[in-house]
Amino acid sequence: MSDIIEPRVLKGFRDFLPSAEIERRSLLEKVEESFRSFGFVPIDTPALEYAEILTGKGGGETEKQIYRFTDNGGRDVALRFDLTVPFARFIAEHRAELSLPFKRYHIAKVWRGENTQRGRYREFTQCDFDTVGSDTAAADFEILLMIRHTLKHINAGDITIRVNHRGLFNRFLDKIGVSDKSVEILRTVDKLAKVGRDATGESLEALAGKERARSILNYIEGRGSFEETLSALTAAAGGPCAESERLTLIRRFMIDTGSADTFVLDPSITRGLDYYTGIVYETFLNALPDIGSVCSGGRYDDLAGLYSKEKLSGVGTSIGLDRLIAALESLGEIRERGSYAQAAVACIREADGGIIQGIGQKLREAGINCEVFLDEKKLTQQYIAAEKKGIPWMIIPSDSNAAGNSLTLRNLSTRENREGLTMDSVIELLKKGDIP
């Protein structure tokens, strides 16, 4: 019987080969650039938390999907299922060390034991950004504007951000006499896109009765423009109120920034998590609407109250990196690479390893990413290896002058060589990128 353990990965989990991980990291760099451009700062929190920290307000389906266990010290712990709940704990614990409003971003892995599907896994990366300590329309809108800016920055194409206000929806539910079932109703409506209108109607009827179910279905239907929909929702909720005024002001900001065409007021957007209390939103790629929302979030004024007596208003969103990558791959916006190197140095003789490493060192000092090949092989084999990695240039030292005073620069895509170059000439040509 063999003692070798079969190498395998849990369902819903993945390894990433360099060709995929390079693109993931390049995308993350652009996402982080966008976050920083708005003045947001990074934080980090543990992957493991006490289970009560995570289950205190998650509720519903999320609590069923949590990875929870007793550790060797007998503690009830769980892997974080999102980055928002740990952030609320973080704020409560470090409040005295932070200046408000506090604008943060956090890019990290989270875990949920849910069914896998296209672009959705049990271990995945989220890119969150939040503002805490400002209960204003300006804070709400800045997050929406950051979504728009970030997806534009990574070439995601045209997008639609669908927004709603859970507070306005709750006013409507109170008006028709079902406020005591608002949590279940909001979760039911949140599944509308997945299960369809008929199934949603049946679930609502079981919760609220036939007439009220019909009223709710009518409320969540679209009604034309943002302004027309807002007018209808306001009337259905009992007239002008703080929530409708908040949406009116956010709409003005959209118009003032020339971004109004990106946004749609969609009363069926509710978000399934219990901690949202105000504006909520989901983001869709216009070219791939069926892949679902790639970025969602909202205002969660009461979340930090689970861990602190001080009430802190918060608003934020989360980009689902893996789903976004799946979408960008479908759109042809991601092309795999096998290396970060802009050039490779060929190994002519193994004994010249120090000399060719010196060539590589000079390239790196000049700001050019460079991979030095380590094994003495035929040049054609080294060309093929570099091409497979997506490296565009090969530098070949002369047999008679390996020290780098007579170099050949090969364009691996055109197969053209430029011979008899000095180190300085190679660096200059690579920086210009105008090699014939």
C-alpha positions in Angstrom: 0.0 0.0 0.0 1.4 3.4 -1.0 2.2 5.9 1.7 1.8 8.8 -0.7 -1.1 11.2 0.1 -3.2 12.0 -2.9 -2.8 15.8 -3.7 -6.2 17.3 -3.9 -8.0 20.6 -3.1 -11.3 20.9 -1.2 -14.4 21.6 -3.4 -14.9 25.4 -3.7 -11.2 26.1 -3.1 -8.4 26.7 -5.6 -4.7 26.8 -6.3 -3.6 29.7 -8.5 -0.8 29.1 -11.1 1.5 32.0 -11.9 -0.3 32.9 -15.1 -3.6 33.4 -13.1 -2.0 34.9 -10.0 -0.1 37.5 -11.9 -3.3 38.8 -13.5 -5.1 38.7 -10.1 -2.4 40.8 -8.5 -2.2 43.2 -11.4 -5.9 43.8 -11.1 -5.7 44.2 -7.3 -2.9 46.8 -7.8 -5.3 48.9 -10.0 -8.1 48.4 -7.5 -5.9 49.6 -4.6 -4.7 52.6 -6.7 -8.3 53.6 -7.1 -9.0 53.3 -3.4 -5.9 55.3 -2.5 -6.8 58.0 -5.0 -9.8 58.8 -2.8 -7.7 59.1 0.4 -8.7 55.7 1.8 -6.2 53.8 4.0 -5.6 50.1 4.4 -6.3 47.9 7.5 -6.1 44.2 8.2 -7.9 41.9 10.7 -7.5 38.2 11.7 -9.1 35.5 9.5 -10.4 33.8 12.7 -12.7 35.6 15.1 -14.7 34.5 18.1 -17.9 33.0 16.6 -20.1 35.4 18.6 -18.4 38.3 16.9 -19.4 37.0 13.4 -22.9 35.6 14.2 -24.1 38.5 16.3 -25.9 40.2 13.4 -25.1 38.2 10.2 -28.3 36.2 10.4 -30.2 34.2 7.8 -28.4 32.2 5.1 -25.0 33.6 6.0 -25.0 32.0 9.5 -25.7 28.6 7.9 -22.7 29.0 5.6 -20.2 30.0 8.2 -17.1 27.8 8.8 -17.3 27.4 12.6 -15.4 25.0 15.0 -13.9 24.6 18.4 -10.2 25.2 18.5 -7.6 23.3 20.6 -8.2 25.8 23.4 -11.9 25.0 23.5 -12.8 28.4 22.1 -15.8 28.8 19.8 -14.3 30.4 16.7 -15.2 30.9 13.0 -13.6 32.1 9.8 -14.8 35.5 8.7 -17.6 35.3 6.0 -17.1 38.9 5.0 -14.9 41.9 5.9 -17.7 44.2 7.2 -18.5 42.5 10.5 -14.8 42.2 11.5 -14.5 45.9 10.5 -17.3 46.8 13.0 -15.4 44.9 15.7 -12.2 46.7 14.7 -13.8 50.1 14.9 -15.3 49.4 18.4 -11.9 48.1 19.6 -9.7 50.9 18.2 -12.1 53.8 18.3 -9.8 55.9 20.6 -7.0 55.5 18.0 -9.0 56.6 15.0 -10.1 60.0 13.7 -13.6 60.3 12.3 -14.7 60.1 9.6 -12.5 57.1 9.1 -12.1 55.9 5.5 -10.6 52.4 5.1 -10.1 49.7 2.6 -9.4 46.0 3.2 -8.5 43.4 0.6 -8.5 39.9 2.0 -9.9 36.3 1.7 -13.2 35.3 3.3 -14.9 31.9 3.6 -18.5 30.7 3.1 -19.7 27.2 2.8 -22.2 27.9 0.0 -22.9 26.1 -3.3 -20.3 26.8 -5.9 -21.1 28.3 -9.3 -19.5 30.4 -12.0 -17.3 33.0 -10.4 -18.4 32.0 -6.9 -16.3 29.8 -4.6 -16.1 28.9 -0.9 -12.8 30.8 -0.4 -12.7 34.1 -2.2 -11.2 37.5 -2.1 -13.2 40.7 -1.2 -12.1 44.3 -1.8 -14.0 46.4 0.7 -14.0 50.2 1.2 -16.0 52.0 3.9 -16.5 55.3 5.6 -17.4 55.3 9.3 -18.4 58.4 11.3 -20.4 60.3 8.7 -24.1 59.9 8.3 -24.4 62.1 5.3 -25.6 61.8 1.7 -22.0 62.9 0.7 -20.6 59.8 2.4 -23.1 57.6 0.6 -22.4 59.2 -2.7 -18.6 59.0 -2.4 -18.8 55.3 -2.1 -21.0 55.1 -5.2 -18.6 57.3 -7.0 -15.7 55.1 -5.9 -17.4 52.0 -7.4 -17.8 53.8 -10.7 -14.2 55.1 -10.7 -12.7 51.7 -9.7 -14.5 49.7 -12.3 -13.6 52.2 -15.0 -10.0 52.1 -13.8 -9.8 48.3 -14.4 -11.5 48.6 -17.8 -14.7 46.7 -16.8 -16.8 48.5 -19.5 -20.1 50.1 -19.1 -21.8 49.4 -15.7 -25.1 50.0 -14.0 -25.3 50.6 -10.3 -28.8 49.8 -9.0 -29.6 51.7 -5.7 -32.4 51.6 -3.2 -33.1 52.7 0.4 -34.0 50.0 2.9 -35.3 52.7 5.3 -37.9 53.8 2.6 -38.9 50.2 2.0 -39.4 49.7 5.7 -41.6 52.8 5.9 -43.7 51.2 3.2 -43.9 47.9 5.0 -44.9 49.7 8.2 -47.7 51.5 6.3 -49.2 48.2 5.0 -48.9 46.6 8.4 -46.1 44.1 8.0 -43.2 45.8 9.7 -42.9 42.9 12.1 -41.9 40.7 9.2 -39.6 43.2 7.4 -36.5 41.0 7.8 -38.0 38.0 6.2 -39.7 40.1 3.5 -36.4 41.9 2.6 -34.6 38.6 2.3 -37.4 37.2 0.1 -37.2 40.2 -2.2 -33.4 40.0 -2.3 -33.8 36.6 -4.1 -36.1 37.9 -6.8 -33.5 37.8 -9.5 -32.6 34.2 -8.7 -36.0 32.7 -8.3 -38.3 34.9 -10.4 -41.4 37.0 -9.7 -43.8 34.0 -9.3 -41.8 32.2 -6.7 -41.1 35.5 -4.9 -44.9 36.2 -4.9 -45.6 32.8 -3.4 -43.1 33.4 -0.6 -44.4 36.9 0.1 -48.0 35.6 0.1 -47.0 33.0 2.8 -45.4 35.8 4.8 -47.9 38.6 4.4 -51.1 37.4 2.8 -52.3 37.7 -0.8 -53.2 41.4 -0.9 -50.1 42.6 0.9 -47.9 40.3 -1.3 -49.5 42.0 -4.3 -48.7 45.4 -2.8 -45.1 44.5 -2.2 -44.6 43.2 -5.7 -46.1 46.4 -7.1 -43.7 48.4 -4.9 -40.6 46.7 -6.1 -41.4 47.1 -9.8 -39.5 49.7 -11.8 -41.3 52.8 -12.9 -39.2 54.6 -15.5 -36.6 57.2 -14.6 -34.9 57.7 -11.3 -37.1 60.6 -10.5 -40.3 58.9 -11.5 -39.5 55.9 -9.4 -38.5 57.9 -6.4 -41.8 59.9 -6.6 -43.8 56.6 -6.7 -41.9 55.0 -3.8 -42.2 58.1 -1.7 -46.0 58.2 -2.2 -46.3 54.5 -1.4 -44.3 54.9 1.8 -46.6 57.7 3.0 -45.0 60.9 1.6 -41.8 62.8 1.9 -39.4 61.7 4.7 -35.8 61.7 5.6 -35.1 58.6 3.5 -36.7 60.1 0.3 -34.8 63.4 0.9 -31.5 61.4 1.2 -32.2 59.8 -2.2 -33.1 63.1 -3.7 -29.9 64.7 -2.5 -27.8 61.8 -3.7 -29.5 62.1 -7.1 -28.5 65.7 -7.3 -24.9 64.7 -6.6 -25.1 62.2 -9.5 -26.2 64.9 -11.8 -23.7 67.5 -10.6 -20.8 65.1 -11.2 -22.1 64.0 -14.6 -22.4 60.4 -13.5 -26.3 60.2 -13.4 -26.5 57.8 -16.4 -24.6 55.1 -14.4 -27.3 54.8 -11.7 -30.8 53.3 -11.6 -33.2 53.5 -8.7 -34.4 49.9 -8.3 -36.8 49.1 -5.4 -36.1 45.4 -5.7 -32.5 45.8 -4.4 -32.6 45.1 -0.7 -29.4 43.1 0.2 -29.8 40.0 2.3 -27.7 40.8 5.3 -29.6 42.2 8.3 -27.1 44.9 9.2 -28.0 47.3 6.3 -30.3 50.1 7.4 -30.1 52.8 4.7 -29.0 53.1 1.1 -28.1 49.8 -0.6 -26.8 49.0 -4.1 -25.6 46.4 -6.5 -23.4 46.8 -9.5 -23.8 45.0 -12.9 -21.6 44.9 -16.0 -23.8 45.9 -18.9 -22.1 43.4 -21.2 -22.6 40.5 -18.8 -25.7 41.1 -16.7 -26.3 37.4 -16.1 -23.1 37.0 -14.0 -24.8 39.0 -11.3 -23.6 41.8 -9.1 -19.8 42.3 -9.0 -19.9 45.0 -6.3 -22.5 45.5 -3.6 -23.0 47.2 -0.2 -24.9 49.9 1.7 -25.3 51.8 4.9 -25.1 50.0 8.2 -25.7 52.5 10.9 -26.4 50.0 13.7 -23.6 47.4 13.1 -20.9 48.8 15.3 -23.5 49.1 18.1 -23.1 45.3 18.7 -19.7 45.9 20.1 -19.8 49.5 21.4 -22.3 51.8 23.2 -21.3 54.6 20.9 -23.4 54.7 17.7 -21.2 55.0 14.6 -22.7 55.5 11.2 -21.1 53.5 8.4 -21.4 53.0 4.7 -19.4 50.8 2.4 -19.2 48.3 -0.3 -17.4 45.1 -1.4 -16.0 44.1 -4.8 -16.2 40.3 -5.3 -12.8 39.9 -7.0 -13.3 36.3 -8.2 -16.6 37.0 -9.9 -15.2 40.2 -11.4 -12.2 38.3 -12.8 -14.6 35.7 -14.3 -16.5 38.5 -16.0 -13.4 40.3 -17.3 -12.1 37.0 -18.7 -15.4 36.5 -20.6 -15.0 40.1 -21.9 -11.4 39.4 -23.1 -10.0 42.0 -20.7 -7.7 39.6 -19.0 -4.9 37.9 -20.8 -2.7 35.4 -18.9 1.0 36.1 -18.4 3.6 33.7 -17.0 6.1 36.3 -15.8 6.5 39.9 -14.6 9.8 40.1 -16.5 10.2 42.5 -19.4 13.3 40.8 -20.5 15.3 37.6 -20.0 19.0 37.0 -20.0 20.1 33.8 -21.7 22.5 31.4 -20.1 25.3 30.6 -22.6 27.6 28.9 -20.2 26.8 27.8 -16.6 30.3 29.0 -15.6 29.2 32.6 -16.5 26.3 32.6 -14.0 27.8 35.5 -12.0 28.3 37.6 -15.1 24.8 37.1 -16.5 23.4 37.8 -13.0 25.4 41.0 -13.1 23.6 41.9 -16.4 20.3 41.2 -14.8 21.2 43.4 -11.8 22.1 46.3 -14.0 18.7 46.0 -15.7 16.8 45.9 -12.4 18.7 49.0 -11.2 17.5 50.7 -14.3 13.9 49.8 -13.4 13.5 46.9 -15.9 12.1 43.7 -14.5 14.4 40.9 -15.6 14.6 37.1 -15.3 18.0 35.4 -15.6 17.9 31.9 -17.0 19.9 29.5 -14.9 20.5 26.4 -17.0 22.8 26.1 -20.0 20.6 25.1 -22.8 20.3 25.6 -26.5 19.2 29.2 -27.3 16.1 27.9 -29.2 15.0 26.2 -26.0 15.5 29.4 -24.0 13.6 31.4 -26.6 10.7 29.0 -26.3 10.8 29.1 -22.5 10.7 32.9 -22.5 7.9 33.1 -25.1 5.7 30.7 -23.0 6.1 33.0 -20.0 5.1 36.0 -22.2 8.6 37.7 -21.9 9.0 40.0 -24.9 12.8 40.4 -25.1 15.8 38.1 -24.7 19.3 39.4 -24.0 22.1 37.2 -25.3 25.7 37.8 -24.2 28.4 37.2 -26.8 30.3 33.9 -26.5 33.6 35.9 -26.6 32.4 38.7 -24.3 30.1 37.5 -21.7 30.9 40.5 -19.5 28.2 42.5 -21.2 30.1 44.7 -23.6 28.7 42.9 -26.7 25.1 42.0 -26.3 22.3 40.8 -28.6 18.8 42.0 -28.0 16.2 39.7 -29.5 12.5 40.6 -30.1 10.9 37.3 -29.4 7.6 38.1 -31.2 9.3 39.2 -34.5 12.4 37.0 -34.2 14.6 40.0 -35.0 18.0 40.6 -33.4 20.0 43.7 -32.7 23.6 42.8 -32.2 26.8 44.4 -30.8 25.0 46.5 -28.2 26.5 47.8 -25.0 24.6 47.5 -21.6 23.7 51.1 -21.7 22.3 50.8 -25.3 20.2 47.8 -24.2 18.7 49.7 -21.3 18.0 52.7 -23.4 16.3 50.6 -26.1 14.2 48.7 -23.6 13.0 51.9 -21.9 12.1 53.5 -25.2 10.4 50.4 -26.4 11.1 51.3 -30.0 13.3 48.4 -31.0 13.0 47.5 -34.7 
